């Protein structure tokens, strides 16, 4: 007699059946069918996930009961009875989903895996919600445990601390680390806080000019306060010792595991250097890479190192390319962020006493230089993600993409505007017209302290128009999701962002009200943004993003059906199982 490899789930109907009609029916219990002897080896699945509520995100947004998997791909999707009849062989494993909801793996198209992993494994890390006193106490512990005189790097401190009565200053770090150079990155990755020893090591004096696209913040006497903004911070980061290949692989693997646990199976790393690129390639070669990865190589940023070195990395990128590692991507930082008034905007910021009258932020490179770069990168088949948080930087980015479109005569590459949070009405239709992807990141589509800082910098009317999700969709633009983890958001979880995109309210229940509630969208559209749209931006739409035969078996099992709960409960979703290429890479206790 053949062994029946079935996991029986004792749900209420199943228990009734086992009790032979004890639940008010005279019908005999349904027999579990034996594996079919008619299923050929070529049709047999390795695993059939059955008894679920499978949301496929196919073109019709179909639902199914079961998924048959073979050699890392989806063999079939459909009813449990049909899949068992057609694909259950004698060695097929059956996994009962217990009527849980199943959906495609999340596509996070903006994360910083090297930063997250190195912070966790090798730096003085702390959550950005700490007070100044708590941060200093943590750094003091790290200094005591660190080798004397060596760089101590860490983070993340909240950008909002700069607007407090006692903002971060070099003297506070000097008191606990007089002889150790310290560099602490902020939560937005646009500012660094350093001590006097670090300034001395970096060669920054009162005569040092601000770098292009960056600011060395100074006091009234002209002395550096210890705060470095944008390219000034990135130039400092570049001088720090590089992590070893082994350290980078460990950091990347740790970050991917965190994302797998939240249901993410495809990731675009939004800031990659040569060491991280080699790390991803090594993980894939060893069989330890548990996600589809796109590597956005940092372009014209001090963080990326000398330009000749980066050009060589780009030229050699094919050596790191694999089935899972996609290397034809670039990242450009075009401006800063609104709260620090470093984003480039069309109308001046609200006067704050710290910036000159009429201050409207700045660009990290000229419009002409950006257009020249886009034309050259596009010609090499490289998809460019442009960080642009102000409406002026968005316009300059779109102009540069238009120059590339004109030069190439085609629109096949889906260049991206990263964050796409502040867009002039006149520029909204240009996303569709030029096939430009709007990446919505970070997950802050609701009232929050960061939004309050944007309101203070821009005024309420402009700040309340942030994240025009629905408006962009109505113009026909392709929207994708990016967490920007660990920048700004402390968790890699997509579920608070999914809830906030549907409600435009704080998914954590801390801040009242709604941010531009007219920009809320429905759950069906939101899930498509987080899955299928991301696959389109990754150029893997034929392999990922939906649960259809022939595609990679990348799916997640949830603890609740998102369509059967109030939207306010979406943020509490837990991922019970993450399957990547047919393998379980995360399973909740």
Backbone torsions as a table, in degrees:
resi	resn	phi	psi	omega
1	UNK	NA	133.1	-178.8
2	UNK	-70.4	141.9	174.2
3	UNK	-72.4	137.4	-179.7
4	UNK	-100.1	101.2	-174.0
5	UNK	-80.2	67.8	-176.2
6	UNK	-121.7	135.5	173.1
7	UNK	-90.9	116.8	-178.1
8	UNK	-89.3	122.9	179.1
9	UNK	-94.4	122.4	-177.3
10	UNK	-86.9	63.4	169.7
11	UNK	-74.3	173.6	-177.3
12	UNK	-57.4	-46.4	178.4
13	UNK	-63.4	-37.0	-179.6
14	UNK	-66.7	-38.6	178.9
15	UNK	-66.0	-39.6	177.1
16	UNK	-58.9	-42.3	-178.9
17	UNK	-63.6	-40.6	-179.1
18	UNK	-66.7	-27.5	180.0
19	UNK	-86.6	13.8	173.4
20	UNK	54.4	53.9	173.0
21	UNK	86.3	11.5	-176.9
22	UNK	-69.8	-5.0	-178.8
23	UNK	-101.4	27.7	172.0
24	UNK	96.9	21.7	176.3
25	UNK	-136.0	145.3	179.1
26	UNK	-92.7	-1.4	-177.1
27	UNK	-71.6	142.0	177.4
28	UNK	-68.5	156.1	-180.0
29	UNK	-64.5	145.7	177.3
30	UNK	-69.9	133.6	-179.9
31	UNK	-81.8	141.4	176.1
32	UNK	-75.6	120.4	-176.3
33	UNK	-65.8	144.0	176.7
34	UNK	-77.1	158.8	175.7
35	UNK	-57.5	139.7	-177.4
36	UNK	-72.8	133.6	176.1
37	UNK	-81.9	-7.1	-178.2
38	UNK	-90.5	-10.6	-178.6
39	UNK	-75.0	123.6	179.6
40	UNK	-78.2	163.2	-178.8
41	UNK	-59.9	-35.5	-178.7
42	UNK	-73.2	-20.4	179.7
43	UNK	-97.3	-13.3	-174.5
44	UNK	-74.1	135.2	176.1
45	UNK	-86.0	151.6	171.7
46	UNK	-74.1	-39.6	-178.6
47	UNK	-142.2	139.8	170.1
48	UNK	-121.0	119.4	173.3
49	UNK	-90.1	118.6	-169.7
50	UNK	-130.6	163.2	177.1
51	UNK	71.9	32.4	-178.7
52	UNK	-116.4	-178.3	172.2
53	UNK	-115.3	92.4	-170.1
54	UNK	-94.4	112.9	177.6
55	UNK	-95.9	108.7	-167.3
56	UNK	-81.5	-24.5	-172.3
57	UNK	55.0	32.9	171.9
58	UNK	-76.9	179.4	-177.5
59	UNK	-55.4	-27.6	-179.4
60	UNK	-99.0	5.0	-175.6
61	UNK	52.6	47.1	-175.4
62	UNK	-71.5	157.4	172.7
63	UNK	-113.6	150.2	178.2
64	UNK	-143.7	179.2	-179.6
65	UNK	-109.1	-25.4	-170.1
66	UNK	-148.9	157.5	176.8
67	UNK	-131.2	127.6	174.8
68	UNK	-101.3	132.2	-174.3
69	UNK	-123.2	137.5	176.5
70	UNK	-147.1	128.8	176.7
71	UNK	51.5	42.1	174.7
72	UNK	80.9	0.8	-179.0
73	UNK	-122.3	161.8	178.4
74	UNK	-80.3	120.1	178.6
75	UNK	-82.7	-41.0	-179.3
76	UNK	-162.4	155.7	174.4
77	UNK	-133.3	133.2	-180.0
78	UNK	172.6	-149.6	179.6
79	UNK	-76.0	153.4	-179.8
80	UNK	-61.6	-44.2	-176.8
81	UNK	-63.8	-42.7	-177.6
82	UNK	-66.9	-43.8	-179.1
83	UNK	-66.9	-37.3	177.7
84	UNK	-68.0	-37.4	180.0
85	UNK	-66.6	-40.6	-173.0
86	UNK	-92.7	-23.3	-170.3
87	UNK	-131.7	5.7	-179.2
88	UNK	-94.9	107.0	176.1
89	UNK	-97.6	-177.0	-176.5
90	UNK	-66.2	-24.0	-178.9
91	UNK	-103.9	4.2	-177.8
92	UNK	-70.6	131.0	175.0
93	UNK	-88.5	132.0	175.1
94	UNK	-104.5	130.7	176.8
95	UNK	-119.6	117.1	-177.8
96	UNK	-82.3	122.7	-178.0
97	UNK	-83.1	-6.8	177.5
98	UNK	58.2	35.5	179.0
99	UNK	64.2	19.8	176.7
100	UNK	-74.0	155.3	176.1
101	UNK	-77.5	137.0	176.3
102	UNK	-123.1	141.9	178.4
103	UNK	-149.8	167.7	177.7
104	UNK	-62.1	155.7	175.9
105	UNK	-62.9	147.7	179.9
106	UNK	-71.4	141.7	175.0
107	UNK	-106.8	107.6	178.3
108	UNK	-97.4	108.0	-171.8
109	UNK	-97.3	19.0	173.2
110	UNK	-161.4	98.4	175.2
111	UNK	-143.7	161.9	-178.7
112	UNK	-121.9	84.4	-171.3
113	UNK	-71.7	-40.5	178.9
114	UNK	-63.1	-43.2	179.6
115	UNK	-62.6	-46.2	-178.7
116	UNK	-64.0	-45.2	-176.0
117	UNK	-70.6	-41.8	179.5
118	UNK	-68.9	-35.5	176.5
119	UNK	-60.8	-44.0	-177.8
120	UNK	-70.2	-40.5	-170.6
121	UNK	-93.4	-30.6	-168.6
122	UNK	-133.4	3.6	-175.5
123	UNK	-123.2	176.7	175.5
124	UNK	-87.7	84.1	-174.5
125	UNK	-92.7	146.9	176.2
126	UNK	-157.1	153.2	-179.7
127	UNK	-71.8	148.3	-172.1
128	UNK	-74.4	-6.2	179.9
129	UNK	-86.2	3.5	179.8
130	UNK	-69.0	151.6	173.8
131	UNK	-76.9	168.1	179.1
132	UNK	-58.9	-42.2	-179.6
133	UNK	-64.4	-40.4	179.6
134	UNK	-67.1	-37.8	178.2
135	UNK	-63.6	-46.2	-179.0
136	UNK	-63.4	-36.6	177.4
137	UNK	-65.0	-41.5	179.1
138	UNK	-65.6	-43.3	-179.7
139	UNK	-64.8	-37.4	177.7
140	UNK	-60.0	-40.4	176.5
141	UNK	-62.3	-43.0	-179.0
142	UNK	-66.1	-39.5	179.1
143	UNK	-62.9	-41.1	-179.3
144	UNK	-63.8	-30.1	-177.0
145	UNK	-94.4	-9.1	-174.6
146	UNK	-89.6	153.4	174.5
147	UNK	-59.8	137.5	-175.9
148	UNK	-62.4	133.9	174.1
149	UNK	83.3	-14.1	-179.6
150	UNK	-84.0	154.7	179.1
151	UNK	-58.0	134.9	171.1
152	UNK	-112.7	115.7	-179.8
153	UNK	-114.3	154.1	-179.4
154	UNK	-179.5	-164.6	-178.2
155	UNK	151.0	172.1	20.6
156	UNK	-125.7	137.2	176.5
157	UNK	-101.3	151.6	-174.7
158	UNK	-77.5	131.6	177.1
159	UNK	-56.0	-29.8	-178.3
160	UNK	-63.1	-19.6	178.6
161	UNK	-62.5	-23.2	-179.9
162	UNK	-66.3	-19.8	-178.2
163	UNK	-100.4	11.1	179.5
164	UNK	-90.2	173.1	-178.2
165	UNK	-65.1	-31.6	177.7
166	UNK	-124.5	80.3	-177.5
167	UNK	-70.5	163.5	176.9
168	UNK	-56.1	138.1	-177.3
169	UNK	-147.2	153.4	-178.1
170	UNK	-60.3	-32.8	-176.2
171	UNK	-63.5	-32.0	179.7
172	UNK	-66.5	-38.7	176.5
173	UNK	-74.6	-33.4	178.7
174	UNK	-58.2	-36.1	-176.6
175	UNK	-64.9	-29.1	-178.5
176	UNK	-108.2	-12.8	-178.9
177	UNK	-144.4	68.9	-177.4
178	UNK	-69.5	-27.3	-173.9
179	UNK	-115.5	0.7	-178.9
180	UNK	-112.5	122.0	176.1
181	UNK	-67.7	127.8	-175.8
182	UNK	-121.2	134.9	173.7
183	UNK	-134.8	120.2	-179.7
184	UNK	-118.7	121.5	-179.9
185	UNK	-84.4	149.9	-179.3
186	UNK	-88.6	177.4	-173.7
187	UNK	-69.7	-22.1	-179.6
188	UNK	-93.9	-6.3	-175.7
189	UNK	58.5	37.5	175.0
190	UNK	-122.8	-0.3	-177.7
191	UNK	-146.1	146.6	174.8
192	UNK	-123.9	144.7	177.8
193	UNK	-115.4	119.7	-176.3
194	UNK	-127.1	162.8	177.8
195	UNK	-99.6	-178.9	-176.8
196	UNK	-65.6	-37.0	178.2
197	UNK	-62.6	-37.5	177.6
198	UNK	-67.3	-44.2	177.9
199	UNK	-59.0	-41.5	178.5
200	UNK	-64.0	-44.2	-179.8
201	UNK	-64.6	-36.8	179.8
202	UNK	-78.5	-11.1	-179.1
203	UNK	75.6	26.3	-179.7
204	UNK	-92.6	119.2	177.9
205	UNK	-124.4	-178.1	179.8
206	UNK	-67.4	-18.1	178.5
207	UNK	-88.8	-10.5	-177.7
208	UNK	-68.3	123.6	-179.9
209	UNK	-75.2	156.8	173.7
210	UNK	-65.1	138.4	176.0
211	UNK	-73.4	159.2	175.3
212	UNK	-59.8	127.1	179.5
213	UNK	77.1	20.0	-180.0
214	UNK	-152.2	167.2	-177.7
215	UNK	-138.0	131.6	167.1
216	UNK	-96.7	106.2	-176.3
217	UNK	-68.5	133.8	-176.0
218	UNK	-127.7	157.2	175.5
219	UNK	-88.0	-174.1	-175.0
220	UNK	-63.5	-25.0	-179.7
221	UNK	-85.1	-6.7	-179.1
222	UNK	96.6	-3.5	179.1
223	UNK	-77.9	143.7	177.8
224	UNK	-66.6	133.5	-179.8
225	UNK	-80.7	-16.4	-174.8
226	UNK	106.0	0.5	176.9
227	UNK	-104.8	125.5	178.9
228	UNK	-118.3	130.1	-176.0
229	UNK	-110.8	139.2	173.5
230	UNK	50.7	-122.4	-172.0
231	UNK	-62.3	-23.2	173.6
232	UNK	-66.7	-39.9	176.8
233	UNK	-68.8	-42.0	-177.1
234	UNK	-67.9	-33.8	176.6
235	UNK	-64.3	-38.5	177.6
236	UNK	-66.5	-43.6	179.4
237	UNK	-59.1	-36.1	-176.1
238	UNK	-65.8	-24.5	-178.4
239	UNK	-81.1	-13.4	-177.8
240	UNK	-72.9	151.7	180.0
241	UNK	-58.7	138.9	179.6
242	UNK	-75.1	150.5	175.0
243	UNK	-75.5	150.0	178.9
244	UNK	-72.2	165.4	179.1
245	UNK	-59.9	-41.9	-179.8
246	UNK	-65.6	-40.9	178.5
247	UNK	-63.5	-42.0	-178.5
248	UNK	-65.0	-42.2	178.4
249	UNK	-62.3	-40.6	178.2
250	UNK	-63.7	-42.2	-179.4
251	UNK	-65.0	-44.8	-178.7
252	UNK	-65.6	-42.8	179.5
253	UNK	-62.4	-39.3	178.4
254	UNK	-62.5	-46.1	-178.2
255	UNK	-63.8	-41.8	179.8
256	UNK	-63.0	-38.3	178.3
257	UNK	-62.5	-38.7	177.8
258	UNK	-64.1	-41.5	179.9
259	UNK	-70.1	-39.3	175.2
260	UNK	-56.6	-40.8	-178.3
261	UNK	-65.2	-21.0	178.0
262	UNK	-97.5	3.0	176.8
263	UNK	96.2	12.4	-177.6
264	UNK	-93.2	129.6	-180.0
265	UNK	-124.5	-5.0	176.9
266	UNK	-140.6	133.1	-171.0
267	UNK	-139.8	138.2	167.6
268	UNK	-106.1	113.2	176.1
269	UNK	-78.3	117.9	-168.0
270	UNK	-88.1	6.0	179.0
271	UNK	-158.4	91.1	-172.0
272	UNK	-117.5	136.2	171.9
273	UNK	-111.1	-175.7	-176.5
274	UNK	-63.2	-35.4	-179.5
275	UNK	-66.9	-44.6	179.1
276	UNK	-67.0	-38.6	178.5
277	UNK	-59.6	-45.5	177.8
278	UNK	-65.0	-33.9	179.2
279	UNK	-64.8	-42.4	177.1
280	UNK	-63.3	-42.5	-179.7
281	UNK	-62.6	-40.4	179.9
282	UNK	-66.3	-38.7	178.2
283	UNK	-63.2	-42.0	179.5
284	UNK	-66.2	-42.2	-179.8
285	UNK	-62.0	-32.2	-179.0
286	UNK	-85.4	-3.7	-178.5
287	UNK	78.9	15.2	-175.5
288	UNK	-105.3	10.4	-179.2
289	UNK	-93.7	114.1	-173.4
290	UNK	-107.2	39.3	176.7
291	UNK	-167.2	155.7	167.8
292	UNK	-76.6	131.4	-174.4
293	UNK	-125.4	131.0	168.7
294	UNK	-109.9	131.0	-175.1
295	UNK	-105.7	109.1	178.6
296	UNK	-89.9	102.1	-178.8
297	UNK	-72.4	131.5	-175.2
298	UNK	-72.6	126.6	-174.4
299	UNK	-113.7	132.1	177.8
300	UNK	52.2	43.4	174.4
301	UNK	-127.0	141.4	177.8
302	UNK	-56.8	-31.6	179.3
303	UNK	-58.9	-30.8	-174.6
304	UNK	-83.3	-5.7	179.7
305	UNK	90.1	-177.5	-178.9
306	UNK	-57.7	140.4	-176.6
307	UNK	-58.7	-42.0	178.2
308	UNK	-57.8	-37.4	178.0
309	UNK	-65.2	-39.8	179.6
310	UNK	-67.9	-40.1	179.0
311	UNK	-60.5	-35.1	178.5
312	UNK	-69.6	-39.3	177.1
313	UNK	-60.1	-44.0	178.9
314	UNK	-63.0	-43.2	-179.4
315	UNK	-63.4	-32.8	-177.0
316	UNK	-96.8	9.5	-171.5
317	UNK	-60.1	-25.5	-179.2
318	UNK	-62.6	-24.4	-179.8
319	UNK	-69.2	-22.4	178.6
320	UNK	-97.0	-9.7	-176.2
321	UNK	-68.7	143.3	177.9
322	UNK	-149.6	-169.0	177.6
323	UNK	-67.9	-29.7	-177.9
324	UNK	-106.8	-22.8	-178.2
325	UNK	-100.1	117.4	-177.2
326	UNK	-109.0	116.1	-166.5
327	UNK	-106.8	3.5	-174.7
328	UNK	-92.8	53.6	-177.1
329	UNK	-137.8	149.2	-177.5
330	UNK	-133.6	149.8	174.8
331	UNK	-124.3	132.1	176.1
332	UNK	-124.4	132.1	173.7
333	UNK	-95.8	113.8	-176.0
334	UNK	-98.0	-24.7	177.1
335	UNK	-153.9	-169.4	179.7
336	UNK	-99.9	-125.7	-178.6
337	UNK	-138.8	151.2	-176.9
338	UNK	-60.5	-42.1	-176.0
339	UNK	-57.0	-33.8	178.0
340	UNK	-92.4	5.8	-179.2
341	UNK	57.2	35.8	176.0
342	UNK	-108.0	-5.5	172.4
343	UNK	-75.6	143.6	-179.8
344	UNK	-84.6	118.5	-174.9
345	UNK	-120.8	157.6	-178.2
346	UNK	-76.8	-34.5	177.6
347	UNK	-113.9	146.9	-175.3
348	UNK	-59.7	157.2	175.3
349	UNK	-72.4	164.0	172.8
350	UNK	-65.7	129.0	-179.2
351	UNK	-56.5	135.1	-178.4
352	UNK	-127.0	2.6	179.5
353	UNK	83.4	-12.3	-179.0
354	UNK	-104.7	-16.7	-178.8
355	UNK	-119.6	154.4	-179.9
356	UNK	-65.3	158.1	178.3
357	UNK	-58.6	134.8	179.9
358	UNK	80.3	12.9	-178.6
359	UNK	-61.8	131.0	-178.1
360	UNK	-131.0	28.8	178.8
361	UNK	75.5	-163.2	-178.7
362	UNK	-156.0	161.0	173.7
363	UNK	-100.0	147.8	178.7
364	UNK	-79.4	-14.8	172.7
365	UNK	-151.1	162.9	-176.4
366	UNK	-72.1	155.1	175.4
367	UNK	-56.7	-37.7	-179.4
368	UNK	-65.9	-42.5	179.4
369	UNK	-65.4	-41.5	179.0
370	UNK	-63.2	-44.3	179.6
371	UNK	-61.2	-40.5	178.6
372	UNK	-62.4	-42.3	179.3
373	UNK	-64.5	-44.7	-178.1
374	UNK	-62.3	-40.4	178.6
375	UNK	-61.4	-44.7	-177.8
376	UNK	-69.6	-42.5	-178.5
377	UNK	-69.3	-41.5	177.9
378	UNK	-60.0	-39.3	-179.3
379	UNK	-64.8	-23.7	178.2
380	UNK	-89.7	4.0	-179.5
381	UNK	77.7	23.8	-177.8
382	UNK	-99.4	127.8	176.0
383	UNK	-86.0	127.4	-172.8
384	UNK	-105.8	129.1	171.7
385	UNK	-102.6	120.8	-176.4
386	UNK	-110.8	116.3	174.1
387	UNK	-70.0	116.9	-179.9
388	UNK	-147.3	105.5	-176.1
389	UNK	-103.5	-12.8	176.7
390	UNK	-102.6	157.1	-177.4
391	UNK	-68.8	-26.8	175.6
392	UNK	-71.9	-43.4	-179.8
393	UNK	-64.9	-34.7	175.7
394	UNK	-62.1	-44.0	-179.9
395	UNK	-64.0	-43.1	179.3
396	UNK	-64.1	-39.0	178.2
397	UNK	-64.0	-44.8	178.5
398	UNK	-63.7	-38.0	177.5
399	UNK	-62.4	-41.1	179.9
400	UNK	-66.6	-40.5	177.3
401	UNK	-64.8	-38.0	177.8
402	UNK	-62.7	-37.5	177.0
403	UNK	-63.2	-40.1	178.0
404	UNK	-66.3	-39.7	178.2
405	UNK	-62.3	-42.3	-179.5
406	UNK	-65.1	-41.7	-177.9
407	UNK	-68.0	-38.7	-175.8
408	UNK	-88.7	-26.0	-177.6
409	UNK	74.8	13.3	178.9
410	UNK	-147.0	165.8	-175.5
411	UNK	-127.8	28.8	-173.7
412	UNK	-70.9	-31.3	179.2
413	UNK	-80.5	132.2	-176.4
414	UNK	-95.8	76.2	177.3
415	UNK	-62.0	152.9	-171.5
416	UNK	-124.1	143.3	165.6
417	UNK	-99.4	114.3	-176.5
418	UNK	-82.6	129.1	-179.5
419	UNK	89.2	-43.6	173.2
420	UNK	38.8	47.2	-172.5
421	UNK	-96.7	-26.1	-174.3
422	UNK	-133.8	105.0	-171.6
423	UNK	-131.4	131.5	175.2
424	UNK	-64.9	145.4	178.3
425	UNK	-55.1	-37.2	-177.7
426	UNK	-66.8	-22.6	-176.6
427	UNK	-96.4	-10.0	-177.3
428	UNK	-57.9	-49.1	-178.3
429	UNK	-69.9	-13.2	-179.0
430	UNK	-67.9	-25.9	177.3
431	UNK	-60.0	-48.3	178.9
432	UNK	-68.9	-45.4	-173.3
433	UNK	-62.3	-30.5	-177.6
434	UNK	-110.8	11.4	-179.9
435	UNK	56.3	47.6	177.7
436	UNK	-100.7	130.8	-178.9
437	UNK	-85.8	134.5	175.6
438	UNK	-97.6	110.3	177.7
439	UNK	-91.3	118.3	-176.9
440	UNK	-94.0	105.8	-174.2
441	UNK	-158.8	144.5	-1.2
442	UNK	-83.3	-174.9	-173.6
443	UNK	-83.4	73.3	-178.2
444	UNK	-132.6	50.5	-180.0
445	UNK	-86.9	45.5	-175.8
446	UNK	-160.1	162.9	178.4
447	UNK	-58.6	133.1	-176.0
448	UNK	-159.9	167.3	175.8
449	UNK	-59.0	-36.0	178.4
450	UNK	-65.2	-40.8	178.1
451	UNK	-66.3	-35.6	177.0
452	UNK	-62.4	-37.2	177.3
453	UNK	-67.4	-36.2	176.5
454	UNK	-66.0	-38.6	179.1
455	UNK	-64.4	-40.1	179.3
456	UNK	-65.0	-34.5	-177.6
457	UNK	-81.7	-32.7	-171.1
458	UNK	-111.8	-18.2	-171.3
459	UNK	94.6	152.1	-173.0
460	UNK	-62.7	-42.0	-175.3
461	UNK	-60.4	-46.0	-179.1
462	UNK	-71.5	-40.9	-177.6
463	UNK	-65.5	-33.0	-178.1
464	UNK	-74.5	-3.8	178.0
465	UNK	-101.0	11.7	-179.1
466	UNK	-69.2	154.3	177.3
467	UNK	55.5	65.7	-179.7
468	UNK	-79.3	64.9	-172.7
469	UNK	-61.5	-55.8	-176.1
470	UNK	-64.5	-40.5	-179.5
471	UNK	-62.0	-43.5	177.9
472	UNK	-62.2	-42.8	178.4
473	UNK	-60.4	-41.2	-178.3
474	UNK	-67.2	-23.1	176.0
475	UNK	-80.1	-11.8	-179.3
476	UNK	97.2	12.3	-179.4
477	UNK	-74.9	152.7	171.9
478	UNK	-86.5	122.3	178.7
479	UNK	-108.8	140.2	175.3
480	UNK	-130.7	165.6	-177.9
481	UNK	-105.8	139.3	170.3
482	UNK	-140.5	131.9	-178.0
483	UNK	-77.9	-31.8	-170.9
484	UNK	64.1	19.4	176.2
485	UNK	-64.2	139.5	1.1
486	UNK	-91.7	12.6	177.4
487	UNK	-72.1	134.1	175.4
488	UNK	67.7	-54.2	-178.6
489	UNK	-94.2	131.6	-175.7
490	UNK	-79.6	-16.5	-175.5
491	UNK	-123.5	148.8	176.5
492	UNK	-81.0	-0.1	-176.1
493	UNK	-65.7	129.2	176.2
494	UNK	-82.9	-13.6	-168.2
495	UNK	-68.4	-38.9	172.4
496	UNK	-61.2	-36.2	178.2
497	UNK	-67.5	-38.2	177.2
498	UNK	-62.9	-45.2	178.6
499	UNK	-61.9	-45.5	-176.4
500	UNK	-67.2	-31.4	177.6
501	UNK	-68.5	-29.6	178.7
502	UNK	-81.2	-38.1	-173.4
503	UNK	-103.7	-26.3	-172.2
504	UNK	60.4	23.9	177.0
505	UNK	-117.7	161.7	-178.6
506	UNK	-64.7	114.3	-178.7
507	UNK	-70.5	-13.4	179.2
508	UNK	-92.9	-6.2	175.6
509	UNK	72.5	20.4	-177.3
510	UNK	-93.5	-43.1	-174.5
511	UNK	-108.5	133.4	-175.9
512	UNK	-81.9	165.0	174.6
513	UNK	87.2	-177.4	-179.7
514	UNK	-132.5	146.4	178.2
515	UNK	-97.6	111.7	-180.0
516	UNK	44.4	64.5	-175.9
517	UNK	-58.4	-20.9	177.8
518	UNK	-67.7	-12.1	178.4
519	UNK	-94.5	5.0	176.9
520	UNK	-68.1	148.3	178.7
521	UNK	-129.3	167.4	-176.2
522	UNK	-79.8	166.6	-175.4
523	UNK	-66.5	-38.9	180.0
524	UNK	-58.0	-47.9	-179.8
525	UNK	-65.6	-39.8	-179.6
526	UNK	-62.0	-47.3	-178.9
527	UNK	-64.2	-32.3	176.2
528	UNK	-65.9	-40.1	176.5
529	UNK	-59.6	-41.1	-175.1
530	UNK	-80.2	-7.9	-176.8
531	UNK	-128.5	-81.5	-172.6
532	UNK	-62.7	-40.3	179.3
533	UNK	-64.1	-39.4	177.5
534	UNK	-61.5	-38.2	177.8
535	UNK	-63.9	-37.3	177.4
536	UNK	-63.2	-41.9	179.8
537	UNK	-68.0	-26.6	179.5
538	UNK	-87.6	-4.5	-175.8
539	UNK	62.8	29.9	177.3
540	UNK	-119.1	24.8	-177.8
541	UNK	-60.6	-22.7	177.3
542	UNK	-83.1	-6.7	-176.5
543	UNK	-124.4	-27.1	-174.9
544	UNK	-137.0	175.4	173.8
545	UNK	97.7	-18.9	177.5
546	UNK	-150.7	164.9	-178.6
547	UNK	-103.4	91.5	-178.6
548	UNK	-136.7	151.1	-179.5
549	UNK	-53.9	135.6	179.2
550	UNK	94.9	-18.4	-179.0
551	UNK	-85.0	163.6	178.1
552	UNK	-60.6	138.1	-178.7
553	UNK	-80.1	74.9	179.9
554	UNK	-115.5	103.9	-178.7
555	UNK	-151.3	165.8	-176.5
556	UNK	-131.0	148.2	178.1
557	UNK	-109.4	125.4	-174.5
558	UNK	-104.4	159.8	179.9
559	UNK	-85.2	-0.4	-180.0
560	UNK	-154.8	156.2	174.9
561	UNK	-89.0	113.7	-174.9
562	UNK	-60.3	-23.4	-177.9
563	UNK	-88.7	-3.9	-177.3
564	UNK	-117.1	13.4	-179.8
565	UNK	-126.4	159.2	173.5
566	UNK	-62.1	144.3	-179.5
567	UNK	-55.3	-29.2	-178.2
568	UNK	-67.6	-7.6	179.2
569	UNK	-103.1	-1.9	-177.3
570	UNK	-62.5	-38.1	-176.5
571	UNK	-63.5	-19.4	-179.1
572	UNK	-86.9	1.9	-176.5
573	UNK	-58.7	137.5	174.2
574	UNK	-115.7	140.8	177.0
575	UNK	-92.0	116.5	-177.7
576	UNK	-82.2	-32.6	-179.3
577	UNK	-152.9	137.3	172.6
578	UNK	-119.0	124.2	179.7
579	UNK	-111.1	126.3	178.5
580	UNK	-125.2	119.1	-177.5
581	UNK	53.1	39.1	176.0
582	UNK	84.9	-4.7	-179.8
583	UNK	-106.2	139.5	173.9
584	UNK	-76.5	115.8	-179.2
585	UNK	-107.5	-6.1	172.7
586	UNK	-152.9	136.4	174.6
587	UNK	-143.4	122.3	-179.1
588	UNK	-70.9	151.3	177.5
589	UNK	-57.5	NA	NA
